[in-house]
Amino acid sequence: MKKFEEVTIKKDVLFEGRIINLQVEKVSLPNGKTSTREIIKHPGAVCVIALTDEGKIIMVEQYRKALERSILEIPAGKLEPGEEPILTAARELEEETGYGCQELLPLISFYTSPGFADELVHVFVAKGLYRIEEPKEVDEDEFVELFELTLEEAEVCVANQRIFDAKTAYAVQYLRLENLRENSK
């Protein structure tokens, strides 16, 4: 048995949706007691830090119903069954921005909320951007507006909560650290 492992005794699926499933698990704890865990199952997602040749960050503004507001975000989307994350990243970049790229590099992956969800987000960096002549259509229930921001503009958007999600805040922080590394050489 792994240190701190919780063994599932019973699992009930309460909801099966288009994007997430919700299940409740009764678990046996390391001390022999039992507890209940509410878990969101998610297929995983990607996000893309897309950089223009001028060093601007491609972002989309979109309304997020859970927040009841619009925010600026880097392009992102969920994995389709059996789809490799790099293919999802290329697809989402094209669908949401109308751009393709010459380089699409994996950066890191992280869990968004491991206390209650198994969503794993794969972060990519896209360079050598070019406009797609006939880009794939945005999902029919998705409405976005495209923005190109300098790093400094993005940092202001983080400060004033126009950028308000973890993946995009991570992207801005990553780019700031990259700039610091480059400037210290």
N, C-alpha and C positions, 0 to 999 in steps of 0.2 A: 504494500500500500504506500502511495506517495505521501509525503509530508503534507498535512492539512487537506488531503483529498476528501471530498464529499461524495458518497456513493448514492446514486439514485435508487430509491426504493419503488417509487411510483411516479409515472408521468402522465399528465392530462393535457391534451392540446385543446386550448380554449378558443383559438381563432386561427384560421388559415386565410391569409390575405394575398394580395398581388405582390406586395413587397416584403411583408413580415409575417411571421407566425408567432403566436403567444402561447407558451406552455407554462404549466405550474408543475414543479417537481417536489416531491417529498424526498428529503435526503437524510442519510445517516452521517452525523458529524464525527470528526476524529475522537471526540470524547464519549461517543456512544449514544448521545442524545440525537433527536431528530429535529428538523426544521423544514421550512417551506421556501422554495426559491421560485420567483416569477422571472421567466427568461424570454427574451425576444430573440428569435432565430432570424438571421438576415443572410442573404446569399453573398454578401460582400460588395465592395464598391471600389471605384478608382477615382482619383482626382489628378488633374494635370496642371503643373506650373508651366504655362506656355509663355515663352519669352520672345519678343520681337527682336529684330536685329539691332534696334535702338535700346534694347534692354527694358522695354516696357512689359508689364504683366497683362496678359489678356484675362479679363474678368467678365462675368455676366451678372446682370442684375435680374433677380427673379423674386417673385412673391412666394413666401413660405407660410403656408396656412397655419402650421403649428406655432409660428411666432406672431401671426397676424400682422406681417409687415414684409417689405421687400428688403433684401440685403444684397451686397456685392459678394460674389463667390468666384473661386477658380472653377473651370469646367469640371464636372464630375458626373458620375452615374453608377448605377448598380450593375453588377456582373449578371450576364445571362447564363442559364444553366450550361455548363461545360465550356464556357468561353474563357480564354486565357486573359488575364488582366491587361496585358499590353494591347491586345486587340480591342478590349473594351475602352481603354484609354484613347486609342486612335479614333474609334467610332464616336465617343463622346466629344472629343475635341472638334471633330468635323461637324457633328450634329449641332452642337451648341454655339460654335463660333464661325463655322465656315472655313476654318483653317485645317490644312494638313501640315505635316512636319517632316523634315529630313532625318531628324534624330529624336527618338523617344526613349529616354533612359530611365530605368527603375531607380528610385531614390531610397524609399523606406516603406514599410507597412506598419500600421498601428491599429489597435482596437479602440473604438470610439468610446464605449462605456462598458467596460468588462464587468461591472457590478451587476448588470442585468441584460446585457446584449452581447452577441457573438460577432457583431459586424466588424469585419477586418477591411480597412481602407488601404489600398495600394497607391502610393504617391509616385508620379512620374514627372520628369522634366522634359518639355518639348522645345527643341531649338530648330532653327532653319525653317521657320514658318513660311507657308505660302498659301495664297487664297485658292480654294477649290472652286472650279468653274461652276459645277452643279453640285453643291453640297447636299448631303442627306438632309431630309426634312427633320425639323425638331419634332419631338413627340407631340401628338395632337393636344395634350393637356398641359403643355409646357410653353410659357411665354417668357422670352428673355430679351434683354437689350445688352449689346456688346460695349465694353469699355476697355481702353488701354490706359493703364496707370503707371506712372513712375513708382519706384520703390518709396520715395518720400510721400507721394500722394496716397499710396496704399497704407503707409504708417499713420497718416492723418485719419484715414477711413477706419482703421482699427481703433484709434483713440476716440473717435466720435461715434463708434458702434455702427457705422455703415457696413463695415466688415465685422461680422459677429458670430462666425462659426469657426470651429476648431481647425478644420483642414485649411481654410484660407488664412487664418491667423498664423498657423504653422508655416505656410508657404511664405508669408511676409517675413517671419522671423528667420527662416532658412536663408532667404535671399539677403537679408541684412547681415547675417553671419558670413555668408559667402563673400559679400562685399568687404567686410572687415578683414577676412583672410587674404583677399586679393590686395587690399591696400597695405597690409603689413609685410608683404613680400618685398 
